[in-house]
Amino acid sequence: MAATTTDTLAIIMAGGAGTRLWPASVAARPKHIIPGLGAGGASLLQATLDRIEPLIPVSNVRVVTTEDQLDALQAAIPSLRREQMIVEPEGKNTAPCIALVAATLEATRPPDTTLCILPADHAVNDATSFLRSLSAACDVARRRDTICTLGIHPTGPSTGYGYMQHGATPLNNSEEVRGPTAFDVLRFTEKPDATTASRFLSEGNYVWNAGIFVSTLGRLSRDLEHHCASTFAPLRTAIAGAGTPDERRTSVAVAYAELPPAPIDIALMEKLHDLCVVDCDAGWSDLGSWSSVAAHLRTDAANCAQTTGLDSRTTIEDSEGCLVWNEGAKVGVLGMKDVAVIVANGRVLVCPLDRAEEIKNLVRLTEQQA
């Protein structure tokens, strides 16, 4: 693994709502700071910080969060200083988030600074393998002056991820690229339908986009300027023209109000012709639903998983393949199969695990009730 230098920053995006993990994830305690989802009972954000620290020290971490999550995040991770936070006025998906990062860092960091941009809410089983891939991505991004992503081996024809088709010849064969295998990306397809996803798997040279990528600050800024000017330019102007922190906060908020929400994958990544990908086989999951949490947690002989908090009690009888997440209640589950039972924050969710990704509308209707 390559040695870390002071010109490498980790940018951790920690502003999402995590609605699909309702009711454990709510506005006051979003997914990335819920205790128990990360390794050793930590939050996913703390687990992310711990995982990357051998490569990038915590002093070189910048966390992007929203104004309404800032206090909760700082309470959950007190080791992070306020000056390490980049604050969005509101969440508008990853393209405005990353544009704000680039515009903010341009004022203080040289263009050859390497940025490792990661979501705060992913789980990784093999941290050592993950760091090898991330280090290799840094190497590729610097050597080729490109944006380099991490590619996850698909475990099925999921329609919830972007797919990258990579070339047949590894870059390691033609260049001094160290570590895991790296490839040119031939095509980027965001969230294909089920038929297309199945075809991608059968062809074999497709990987999932993990939403993790590496670039120098200069290269990222040039790409944003070229492909996302309507988002990047107003933020650049707002930050450059502000004298005090309060003035900057106000001017950024005014600019943000006019920006459309957009994922970086569609706004930028799909448009690049020299994107690269590094193979990452590290037991990755985005924990995007209760079904993926069930697959991530340790299970008993009946393939049931449970997390039970303090002052709680869970009893599971004659049930198979269930998930019980219990915070603060006495819960009994009898004669059920493949069901999620989630008790948290004064709310209860019960649903089949294979429908766990469908709960967004249910959450909206439930939270609207008086």
C-alpha positions as CSV (number, residue, x, y, z in Angstrom):
1,M,0.0,0.0,0.0
2,A,1.4,3.4,-1.0
3,A,2.4,5.8,1.7
4,T,0.1,8.6,2.4
5,T,1.3,12.2,1.8
6,T,0.0,15.4,3.1
7,D,-1.4,16.3,-0.3
8,T,-4.2,13.6,0.0
9,L,-7.6,14.5,1.5
10,A,-10.5,12.2,2.3
11,I,-13.8,13.8,1.5
12,I,-16.6,11.9,3.3
13,M,-20.2,12.7,2.2
14,A,-22.4,12.5,5.2
15,G,-25.6,14.4,4.4
16,G,-28.0,11.8,3.2
17,A,-31.3,11.1,5.0
18,G,-31.2,7.2,4.8
19,T,-34.9,7.0,4.4
20,R,-34.9,3.4,3.4
21,L,-33.7,2.5,6.9
22,W,-36.7,4.1,8.6
23,P,-37.6,4.1,11.4
24,A,-34.0,3.7,12.8
25,S,-32.9,6.4,10.4
26,V,-34.8,9.7,11.0
27,A,-33.9,13.3,10.5
28,A,-32.5,13.7,14.0
29,R,-30.4,10.6,13.6
30,P,-29.6,9.7,10.0
31,K,-28.3,6.4,8.8
32,H,-24.6,7.2,9.0
33,I,-24.6,8.0,12.7
34,I,-26.8,5.1,13.9
35,P,-24.8,3.0,16.5
36,G,-24.5,-0.6,15.6
37,L,-24.4,-0.6,11.8
38,G,-20.6,-0.2,11.6
39,A,-17.9,-2.6,12.6
40,G,-17.7,-3.4,16.3
41,G,-21.0,-1.6,17.0
42,A,-19.8,1.8,15.7
43,S,-21.7,4.0,13.4
44,L,-21.0,3.8,9.7
45,L,-19.4,7.2,9.7
46,Q,-17.0,6.2,12.5
47,A,-16.3,2.9,10.8
48,T,-15.4,4.8,7.6
49,L,-13.0,7.1,9.5
50,D,-11.4,4.1,11.2
51,R,-11.1,2.1,7.9
52,I,-9.3,4.8,6.0
53,E,-7.0,6.1,8.8
54,P,-4.1,3.8,7.9
55,L,-4.0,5.6,4.5
56,I,-5.4,9.0,5.3
57,P,-5.1,10.4,8.9
58,V,-8.1,12.0,10.5
59,S,-6.5,15.4,10.3
60,N,-6.8,15.1,6.5
61,V,-10.5,14.3,6.5
62,R,-13.2,16.7,5.5
63,V,-16.8,15.7,6.1
64,V,-19.6,17.2,4.0
65,T,-22.9,17.4,5.8
66,T,-26.1,19.5,5.8
67,E,-26.9,22.4,8.1
68,D,-29.6,20.5,9.8
69,Q,-27.4,17.5,10.5
70,L,-24.3,19.3,11.7
71,D,-25.0,19.3,15.4
72,A,-26.0,15.7,15.5
73,L,-22.9,14.7,13.5
74,Q,-20.5,16.6,15.8
75,A,-22.1,15.1,18.9
76,A,-21.7,11.6,17.4
77,I,-18.1,12.1,16.2
78,P,-16.6,14.6,18.7
79,S,-13.0,14.0,17.3
80,L,-13.9,16.0,14.2
81,R,-13.2,19.7,14.5
82,R,-15.6,22.3,13.1
83,E,-13.0,23.4,10.6
84,Q,-13.1,19.9,9.1
85,M,-16.7,20.3,8.1
86,I,-18.0,21.5,4.8
87,V,-21.6,22.4,5.3
88,E,-24.4,22.3,2.7
89,P,-27.4,24.6,3.3
90,E,-29.5,21.6,2.3
91,G,-29.1,18.2,0.7
92,K,-29.4,18.3,-3.1
93,N,-27.7,15.0,-4.0
94,T,-24.1,14.4,-4.8
95,A,-23.4,16.7,-7.7
96,P,-24.0,20.0,-5.8
97,C,-22.2,18.4,-2.8
98,I,-19.1,17.7,-4.7
99,A,-19.2,21.0,-6.6
100,L,-19.3,22.7,-3.2
101,V,-16.3,20.7,-2.0
102,A,-14.2,21.6,-5.1
103,A,-15.2,25.3,-4.9
104,T,-14.3,25.4,-1.2
105,L,-11.0,23.7,-1.5
106,E,-9.8,25.7,-4.4
107,A,-9.3,28.7,-2.1
108,T,-6.8,26.8,0.2
109,R,-5.4,23.7,-1.5
110,P,-3.2,23.4,-4.6
111,P,-4.6,21.7,-7.7
112,D,-2.4,18.6,-7.3
113,T,-4.1,17.7,-4.0
114,T,-5.6,14.2,-4.3
115,L,-9.2,13.8,-3.2
116,C,-10.6,10.4,-2.1
117,I,-14.4,11.0,-2.1
118,L,-16.4,8.4,-0.2
119,P,-19.9,8.1,1.2
120,A,-20.2,7.9,5.0
121,D,-22.8,5.1,5.0
122,H,-21.2,2.1,3.4
123,A,-20.1,-1.2,5.1
124,V,-16.8,-3.0,4.2
125,N,-15.9,-6.4,5.6
126,D,-12.3,-6.5,4.5
127,A,-10.7,-3.1,5.3
128,T,-7.2,-4.2,4.2
129,S,-8.4,-5.2,0.7
130,F,-10.4,-2.0,0.5
131,L,-7.4,0.2,1.3
132,R,-5.3,-1.6,-1.3
133,S,-7.9,-0.7,-3.9
134,L,-8.2,2.9,-2.7
135,S,-4.4,3.3,-2.7
136,A,-4.3,1.9,-6.3
137,A,-7.0,4.3,-7.3
138,C,-4.9,7.2,-6.0
139,D,-2.0,6.0,-8.0
140,V,-4.0,5.7,-11.2
141,A,-5.6,9.1,-10.7
142,R,-2.3,10.8,-10.2
143,R,-0.4,9.0,-13.0
144,R,-3.1,9.4,-15.7
145,D,-4.5,12.7,-14.5
146,T,-8.0,11.2,-14.5
147,I,-10.9,10.3,-12.3
148,C,-10.6,6.7,-11.0
149,T,-13.5,4.8,-9.3
150,L,-13.7,1.6,-7.3
151,G,-15.6,-1.2,-9.0
152,I,-17.5,-3.8,-7.0
153,H,-18.0,-7.4,-8.2
154,P,-21.8,-7.7,-8.8
155,T,-23.5,-10.4,-6.7
156,G,-26.7,-10.3,-8.7
157,P,-28.6,-8.3,-11.4
158,S,-29.4,-5.3,-9.1
159,T,-31.1,-2.4,-10.6
160,G,-30.1,-0.1,-7.8
161,Y,-26.5,0.5,-8.8
162,G,-24.6,2.1,-11.7
163,Y,-22.7,-0.4,-13.9
164,M,-19.3,0.2,-15.5
165,Q,-18.1,-1.8,-18.4
166,H,-14.4,-2.1,-18.4
167,G,-11.8,-2.9,-21.0
168,A,-10.2,-6.4,-21.4
169,T,-6.6,-5.3,-20.9
170,P,-5.6,-4.3,-17.3
171,L,-3.7,-1.0,-17.1
172,N,-1.3,-2.9,-14.8
173,N,0.0,-4.7,-17.9
174,S,1.1,-1.5,-19.7
175,E,1.9,0.9,-16.9
176,E,3.5,0.8,-13.5
177,V,0.2,0.6,-11.8
178,R,0.6,-1.1,-8.4
179,G,-1.8,-3.3,-6.5
180,P,-5.3,-4.5,-7.5
181,T,-6.2,-4.6,-11.2
182,A,-7.1,-1.3,-12.9
183,F,-9.0,-0.9,-16.2
184,D,-10.2,1.8,-18.6
185,V,-14.0,2.3,-18.3
186,L,-15.7,1.8,-21.7
187,R,-19.2,2.7,-20.7
188,F,-21.1,3.9,-17.6
189,T,-24.8,3.0,-17.2
190,E,-26.7,4.4,-14.3
191,K,-29.3,2.0,-12.8
192,P,-30.3,-0.2,-15.7
193,D,-33.5,-2.2,-15.8
194,A,-33.5,-5.9,-14.7
195,T,-33.1,-7.3,-18.2
196,T,-30.1,-5.1,-19.0
197,A,-28.6,-5.8,-15.6
198,S,-28.9,-9.5,-16.2
199,R,-27.2,-9.1,-19.6
200,F,-24.4,-7.1,-18.0
201,L,-23.7,-9.9,-15.6
202,S,-23.7,-12.6,-18.3
203,E,-21.1,-10.5,-20.3
204,G,-18.8,-10.5,-17.3
205,N,-16.8,-7.3,-17.8
206,Y,-19.2,-5.1,-15.7
207,V,-18.7,-3.9,-12.2
208,W,-20.9,-1.9,-9.8
209,N,-20.2,1.7,-9.1
210,A,-19.7,2.1,-5.4
211,G,-19.9,5.9,-5.5
212,I,-16.2,6.1,-4.4
213,F,-13.8,7.9,-6.6
214,V,-10.4,9.6,-6.6
215,S,-9.2,12.6,-8.5
216,T,-6.8,15.5,-8.1
217,L,-8.6,18.8,-7.2
218,G,-7.5,20.4,-10.4
219,R,-8.9,17.6,-12.6
220,L,-12.2,17.5,-10.7
221,S,-12.6,21.3,-11.0
222,R,-11.9,21.2,-14.7
223,D,-14.5,18.5,-15.3
224,L,-17.1,20.3,-13.2
225,E,-16.4,23.5,-15.1
226,H,-16.8,21.7,-18.4
227,H,-19.8,19.4,-17.7
228,C,-21.5,21.0,-14.7
229,A,-21.0,24.7,-15.2
230,S,-24.5,25.7,-14.1
231,T,-23.9,24.1,-10.7
232,F,-20.2,24.8,-10.2
233,A,-19.9,28.4,-11.4
234,P,-22.5,29.9,-9.0
235,L,-20.8,28.1,-6.0
236,R,-17.3,29.3,-7.1
237,T,-18.6,32.8,-7.4
238,A,-20.4,32.7,-4.0
239,I,-17.3,31.5,-2.2
240,A,-14.7,33.7,-4.0
241,G,-16.8,36.8,-3.4
242,A,-17.4,36.3,0.3
243,G,-15.2,38.0,2.9
244,T,-16.3,36.5,6.2
245,P,-17.6,33.0,7.1
246,D,-21.1,34.4,7.7
247,E,-21.0,36.1,4.3
248,R,-19.9,32.9,2.6
249,R,-22.6,30.9,4.4
250,T,-25.2,33.4,3.2
251,S,-24.0,33.5,-0.4
252,V,-23.7,29.8,-0.7
253,A,-27.3,29.4,0.6
254,V,-28.5,31.8,-2.0
255,A,-26.7,29.9,-4.8
256,Y,-27.8,26.5,-3.5
257,A,-31.5,27.6,-3.5
258,E,-31.3,27.8,-7.3
259,L,-29.4,24.5,-7.9
260,P,-31.3,21.5,-9.2
261,P,-30.7,18.2,-7.3
262,A,-28.5,15.8,-9.3
263,P,-26.4,12.8,-8.7
264,I,-22.7,13.1,-9.7
265,D,-23.0,9.8,-11.6
266,I,-25.3,11.4,-14.2
267,A,-24.1,15.0,-14.0
268,L,-20.5,14.1,-14.6
269,M,-19.3,10.5,-14.5
270,E,-21.4,9.2,-17.5
271,K,-19.9,12.1,-19.6
272,L,-16.2,11.2,-19.1
273,H,-14.2,9.4,-21.8
274,D,-11.1,8.6,-19.8
275,L,-12.7,7.2,-16.6
276,C,-10.8,4.4,-14.9
277,V,-11.8,1.7,-12.4
278,V,-9.9,-0.3,-9.9
279,D,-11.1,-3.7,-8.9
280,C,-12.4,-3.8,-5.3
281,D,-13.4,-7.2,-3.7
282,A,-13.7,-6.2,-0.1
283,G,-17.1,-7.4,1.0
284,W,-18.8,-4.0,0.2
285,S,-22.4,-3.1,0.8
286,D,-24.1,0.3,0.7
287,L,-26.7,-1.0,3.3
288,G,-29.3,0.7,1.2
289,S,-32.3,-1.3,2.7
290,W,-33.2,-3.5,5.6
291,S,-32.7,-6.5,3.4
292,S,-29.0,-5.5,2.9
293,V,-28.7,-4.9,6.6
294,A,-30.0,-8.4,7.3
295,A,-27.4,-9.8,4.9
296,H,-24.7,-7.8,6.6
297,L,-25.4,-8.8,10.3
298,R,-24.5,-12.0,11.9
299,T,-27.3,-14.6,11.9
300,D,-28.3,-17.5,14.1
301,A,-29.0,-21.1,13.1
302,A,-32.4,-20.2,11.6
303,N,-30.8,-17.4,9.6
304,C,-32.3,-14.7,11.7
305,A,-30.4,-11.5,12.6
306,Q,-31.1,-9.2,15.5
307,T,-29.8,-6.1,17.0
308,T,-31.2,-5.3,20.5
309,G,-30.3,-2.1,22.3
310,L,-30.1,-1.4,26.0
311,D,-33.4,-1.7,28.0
312,S,-34.7,-3.9,25.2
313,R,-35.6,-7.6,24.8
314,T,-36.1,-9.6,21.7
315,T,-37.5,-13.2,21.6
316,I,-37.7,-15.0,18.3
317,E,-39.5,-18.4,18.1
318,D,-40.1,-20.8,15.2
319,S,-39.1,-18.2,12.7
320,E,-36.6,-18.2,9.7
321,G,-34.7,-15.6,7.8
322,C,-36.0,-12.6,9.8
323,L,-34.4,-9.4,10.9
324,V,-35.3,-7.8,14.2
325,W,-33.9,-4.3,15.0
326,N,-35.1,-3.4,18.5
327,E,-34.3,-0.2,20.3
328,G,-36.1,0.2,23.6
329,A,-38.9,-2.3,23.5
330,K,-39.9,-5.9,24.3
331,V,-40.4,-7.6,21.0
332,G,-41.6,-11.1,20.2
333,V,-41.6,-12.7,16.8
334,L,-43.4,-16.1,16.3
335,G,-43.9,-18.2,13.2
336,M,-42.5,-15.7,10.7
337,K,-40.3,-16.1,7.6
338,D,-38.2,-13.5,5.8
339,V,-39.8,-10.5,7.7
340,A,-38.2,-7.3,9.0
341,V,-39.4,-6.0,12.4
342,I,-37.9,-2.6,13.1
343,V,-38.6,-0.8,16.4
344,A,-36.9,2.6,16.9
345,N,-37.6,6.2,17.7
346,G,-41.2,5.5,18.8
347,R,-42.0,4.0,15.4
348,V,-42.5,0.4,14.2
349,L,-42.0,-1.1,10.7
350,V,-43.1,-4.6,9.7
351,C,-42.6,-5.8,6.2
352,P,-41.3,-8.7,4.0
353,L,-37.6,-8.4,3.6
354,D,-37.9,-8.7,-0.2
355,R,-40.1,-5.5,-0.2
356,A,-37.8,-3.5,2.1
357,E,-36.7,-1.2,-0.7
358,E,-40.3,-0.1,-1.3
359,I,-40.8,1.8,2.0
360,K,-40.2,5.4,0.9
361,N,-43.9,6.1,0.2
362,L,-44.9,4.4,3.4
363,V,-42.5,6.5,5.3
364,R,-43.9,9.7,3.7
365,L,-47.5,8.8,4.5
366,T,-46.6,7.7,8.1
367,E,-44.6,10.8,9.0
368,Q,-47.4,13.0,7.6
369,Q,-49.9,11.7,10.1
370,A,-50.4,13.8,13.1
